Amino acid sequence: MISEERYEFTATAKKRLIITLLVGVVLSVLGYFTLGSGDHGSGHGGDDHAEVVENGHGEEPYSAEEHGESDEHGEEEAHHGSSPSVKRLLSNLWINNVFFAGLAIIGVFFFAIQYASQAGWSAGLKRIPFAFGSWLPIAFVLMLVVFMVGGHDLFHWIHADLYAAEGGDDIVKGKAPYFFWPLEGGAFPLFWVGRLVIFFAVWYLLFRKLRSLAFSEDIEGGTTKWYKLRSTSAIFLVFFAVSSSMAAWDWIMSIDVHWFSTMFGWYAFASWWVAGLALSLFIVVMLKDKGLLSVVNENHIHDLGKFVFAFTIFWTYIWFSQFLLIYYAHIPEETVYFLDRWKDDHYAPVFYLNLIINFFFPFLVLMTRDAKRHTRILKVVCPAVVFGHWLDFYLMISPGTVGDNGGFGFLEIGLILVYVSAFLYVTFNALSKAPLFAKNHPMLKESLHHHI
């Protein structure tokens, strides 16, 4: 007879997370005011943008004027845009919002794909990543508030003068319906905001439905709830396949509005997915250390380790494919995306660190069978991978929002601590509300005898 296990979210654990959050707040405030004392201007204009490309290729530059970004627009931004410190704060808020919203939805994705594929091995651990989904409503509020407050500083396409009949930006005008439909370009981005609301609403409703069915399965047993979980999971996966890519286009790719990649949806998904797997494995290992998850053995941990290893290679494959296709084509308006990250002194170190920490380090360390089972190794690799993919989103977002005013200091460290502690608090609180695994799951016996 398998006994029920519950996680107790102790007062000590809560206190540690709250202290971490407060330390993050202090560092964030310190970092922000340190930046504020050094403000000398606002943003980076089209001329800087053109110069980077010209220096990178040594050929005909991709200039702002060619695409309707007039000097007058650059001057207007300089006078009416927010200060560099405000833009950097908004950029970091957006990076963390997007990253942790992705972790939340990836947790639900992991849970759903186990039911849809009729997987039995994961019966004892799939509620760990599923708890990430409790962050979804918080992520929605944070993203909507930051967009409403700072969207004008984060997204270039919001500026109304880009859609002027004369002197506007022809490329951005062509994309106006995607942002503003049914309104005119430069009005309120109803279509963009509508998608954000719909995505979170459907994700959260399906998450609630899956959670209700999963908890009912604990009580009733049998296969009735399992079949309902399977069909609901299939619905979620179909919606996720479309919405996750569109969310990546909306929340990240549209920041660099003149640039696009047909692989970007896959690229963002791969980064979210690897980070979610690494965080799930780390929490599973920590719970095992506390004497919980008795139904999880070294074979399950090995499987999760293989997932982290394999999808690290998958992320690198997508990264290299996107880089190769764009850079080999040598089209200035496409290669500028990489040049802004590869050649700029602010981002070049992070560009190379991104590859080291997200590919070479986990690939080399997790290559052997024993490494995927050794919890001491996993306790080092998993947090490194999660942080590495935060850096990946930093590289996706920061160059397009703050440009040459980017950097990594107290503000970035502080906000990471704030979001990590808040995210883990919500996750552990959700885990404490129900058993860690469904003792009446029809495939739990298969999981108990899982061996590789």
N, C-alpha and C positions, 0 to 999 in steps of 0.2 A: 504494500500500500504506500503510495507516494503522498507525503505530507505537504501541506501548503506552506509556502515561504513568502514572507513579507519583508520589505525593506523598511527599516525605521529611520526616518529622517530626524536625527537627533538634534537637540538644541546646540550641541557643540559643533556639528556640521553646519548648521544654519549660521551660527555665530562666525565661523571661519569665512563662509562665503560673503556674509555681510561686511566683515572687516576688509576682505579683498575688494569688495565693491567700493567701500569708502576710500581705501587707498587709491583705487583707480580714479575716483572723483577728484581727490586732492591732486594727483599727478596731472589729470586732465586740465584742471583749473590753472595749475602752475605752468603747464606747457602752453596753454592758450595765452596767458598774460605775458609769458616770456616772448611768444611770437608777436604779440601786439606791440611790444616795445620796439620791435625791429621793423615795423611796417614802413615801406618806402613807396609803395605803389600798389596797383591792383591788377592782378592777373597778368596774362601774356597775350599780346595781340597777334594779329595776322602776320605782321612783319617777322616776328620771331619764328612763327610757324614755318614761313617760307624759307627763312634762313637755314633752319635745321635741315630741311630737305635738300637745299642747294648744296650745303656742305657735305651732306651724306652721299650724294650721287656725283657731284661734280658736273652735273648736266643741267638741263633746263629745269628751273625750280617749279615746284607746285606752289603757286602764290595765291593769297587770299583774294586778290583782285580778279583773278581768272574765274573765280567761282562766286562773284558777287559780294564778297566780304570787303566792303569799302573801308577806306581809312576813317571815314566819318563814323562808321559803326564802332571801329576800334576806339576812337576818341570818346564816343558816348559811353562805352563800357568802362573806360578809365575813369570817367567823371561820376558815373552813376552806379557802378558795380560795388560790391562789398569789398572790404579790406582783405588783403591776403590771409590774415589770421582767421577771419570769419569764414572765408572760402575753404581754408584748410580744415577748420572745425566741421563744416558742413560735409566736406568730402569724406572725412573719417567717419562721421555718423552714417553716411550713405554706404560706405564700404562695409561697416559692421552690420548695418541693417540687412543688406543684400546677402552677406555671408551667412549670418545666423538664420535668416529666413530660409535660405537654401538648406541649411542643416536640418531645420524643422521639417521641411517637406520631404527631404531625402529619408528621414527616419520613417515617415509614413510610407514612402515608396518601398523601402526595404521590407516592411511588414506586409504590404500588399502583394509584393512579388513572391513572397513565400507561400501565401495562400493560393495565388493564381497559378503558380507552378506546381502546387501540391507537394511542396518540399516538407520532408519530415525531420531532417537533421536539426533544423533551427527551432523546433517547437519549444525548447526550454529557454531560449534567449531573445526571441524576436520582440518581446515587449520592451526591451531596453532601448533600442532605437525608436520604437513606436512612441515612447514617452517624449521624444523631441517635439512631436507634433503639438504638444501643449503650448509651445512658444508661438504658434501661428497667430492667434489674435493679438498678442503683444507686438509681434513683428508687423502686422497690418497697421496698427495704430502708429507705431514709430515711423514706418515708411511714409504713410500718408502725411503725418505732421511735418516730417523733414522736407518732403516734397513741396508742401504748401508754403512752408516758411522759406526754404532755400532753393526751390526748383530753378529760379531764375539764375542762380549762381552755378548750379550743377549742370544744367542742360542748355546748351547754346541755342537749340532750336526753339526755345520758348520766346526769345526776343522778337517782339512784334515787327521791328523794322526790317527783319529778314524777308518779310512777306510783302514789302512795299512794291507797288507797280514799277517804280523806277528806283534803281540802286539797291534792290533786294538781292537775295541769294537764290539763284535759279535751282541749284541742287536741293536746297532745303524746301523751296516752294513745291518741288515735285513730291516731297515726302509729307507735305502738310496734311493730306487726308488721313494718313496713318496716325497722326498725333491728335488732330483737331476735329475730325468728322463727328457730327454733321455741321460743325461751325466752320467759320473761315480761319485760314491760317493766321496765327498771332492772337487769336481769342483764347478762351479757356480750353486747355487740352482735354476735352471731354472724353474722347475716344481712348486716350492713353490712361487717364484716371479710371475710366470705366472698366478697362481690362484689369487694372490692378485690383479693383474692388471685386470683380467677378472671379478672378483667380483665387484670391484669398477666401472668398465666400464658399466657393465650391470645394476647395481643399479642406477647409475647416468643417464643412457639413459632412463630407465623406469621412473625415477623421473621426468626427463624433459618432457617425453611424458605425464605423468599424470598431470603435471603442465599446459602444453599447453591445454590439454582437459578441465581441470577445469576452466581455464580462459576463454576459448571459451564458456563454459556453462553459464558464467556470461552474455555474450552478446546475445547468441542465444536463451537460454531457451529451453523448450521442453525436450524430452527424448533421442534424438539421441546421444548427447555427454555423457549422463548418462550411456547408454548401452556400449559405447566405453570405458568409465572409468571403468565400471564393468569388461569387458573382459580383459583390460590391467591390472587391479588390480589382477585378477586371475592368469595371467601370472607371475606377480611380486611375488605373494605369493608362487607359486610353486618353482620358482628359489630361493626365500628367504629361504624356508624350507631346501633346500640342502646347499646353500652357507653360511648361518649364522652358521650352525653347523661346516662346514669345516673351516670357518674362525676362529672359537673358537679353533679348533684343531691346526690350523697353527700358530695363533698369540699368543696363551696362553699355551695350553697343551703341545706343542712340546718343550717349555722351559724346562720342566721336562721330558726329552726325554726317560728315562727309565720307566716312569710311564704313565699309561693311565686309563681313565674311560669311560665306554660306555655311561655314563649319562652326560658327560661333555658339549656336545653341548646344551642340555636342560638346564643345570645349568647356562651357560653363557647367554643364551637367557633369562632365567627367571630374572637374575640380570639386564640385559639391559632393559628388558620390564618394570619391576617395577620402575626403575629409570626414564625411559621415561614417564611413566604415571604420576609419581609424579611431574616431571618438567612441563609437559603439564598442570596439574591441577593448579600448582602454577602460571603459566603465565596467565591462564584463570582468576584466582581470581584477579591477579594484574590488568588485563585489565578491569575487571568489576569495580574495585575500581576507575578507570579513567573514568567511565561512558560509556565504550565501550561494545560491545557484548550484545546489548539489547535483542537479541534473545535467550540468555542463561539465564536460571533462576536457582533457588536453586535445582530444580530436576535434571538438567544436572550436576550441581556440585556434588550433592549427588551420581549420577551414577559414575562419575569419582572417587569420594572418595571410593565407593564400589569396583571399580577396583583396586585401590591402596591397600585396605584392603585385598581383595580376593587373589591378586597375591603376596602379602606379605606372605600369608599362602602357596601359591604354591611354592614360592622360598624356604621357610623353609622346605617344604615337599621334594623338590629335594635335598636340602642341606643335610637333615637328611638321606634320602635314600642312597645317595652316600657315606656318612660317615659310615652308618651302614653296608652296603654291603662290603665295603673295610675293615673296622676295625674288623668286626665280622669274616671275612675270615682269618685274622691274618697272611697274607702273607707279609713278610718283604719288598719286593720290591714295594708293594702297600701301606702299612701302613706308610712307610717313608714319604709319601707326607703330611699326617696329623701330624706326629711327628715333622717334620720340622717347623710346624706352631703352634702346640699345646704345645710343650715342650721348644722351643727356647725362651729365655728371650726377644729377640727383637720383636717377633711376637705373643707371648702368650696373652699379653694384647689386641692386636688388634683382635685376634681370638675370644675372649669372647665379646669384644665390638661390633664386627661384628654381633653376634647373638642378642645382646641387642638392637642395633640401627636399625637393619633390620627386627627383628621379634617382640620382646617383646614390644618395645616402640610403633610402629604403630598399633600393634594388640590390645594392651590395650587402647590406646588413641582413636582409630577410631572404637571401638566396637559398640558404640551407634549410633542411627540414627542421632541425633542432631549433634554429632561431625563431621559427614561427610558433614554437611551443614554449619558449623560454620567456617567462613573464617579466623577468628583469630587463630583457632586451626590448620587449614590447612596450614596457613602461617608458622607455626612452624614445623609441621610434614613433609610436602613435601620437604623443603630443607634438613631436617635431613635424610630423606630416600635417596635422591640423593647422599648426602655425604656418607651415610652408604654403598651404593653400589659402590661408588668409593673405599672405604676401602675394599670391597669385591674383587675388581680387584687388589688392592694393595696386598692382601693376595695371590691371584692367581699367581702373577707375581714376586713380590720382592724376596721371599725366593729362587726362582730358578735362579735369576739373580745376586743378590748381597750377598745372604746368610747371614753370621754373620755381614756383614758390613751394614745391613739395619738399618732403623730408621725412625723417623718422626720429621722433624724440619723445619727450614726456607726454605730449598730447596723444600720440598714437598708442604708446604703452598703456597710458591711463584708460583710454576708451576700450582697449582690448580687455583689460581687467574688469571694467564695468560690465561689458557685454558677456564675457565668459562667466563671471560669477552669477549674473542674473539668469543667464541661460541654464546653467547647471542647477541653480536654485529651483527654477520652474521644472526642470527635468526630474530632479530627485523628489520634489514634492509630488509630482505625478506618479512616480514609481511607488511612493509610499501609500497611495490611495487604493491599490489593488495588489493581488498576488503577483509575484515576479514572473510566474509562468502559469499556464492553464493546466491544472492537474487532470482535467477531463478532456484534454485535447486528444482527438482520435489517433494522432501520430506520435504521441509522446513516448510510447514504448519503442518506436523506431529510433527516436532521438536518444533514448537511454542506451541503446545497443549500437549507437553510431561508432564506427571504427574505420580509420583510414591508415 
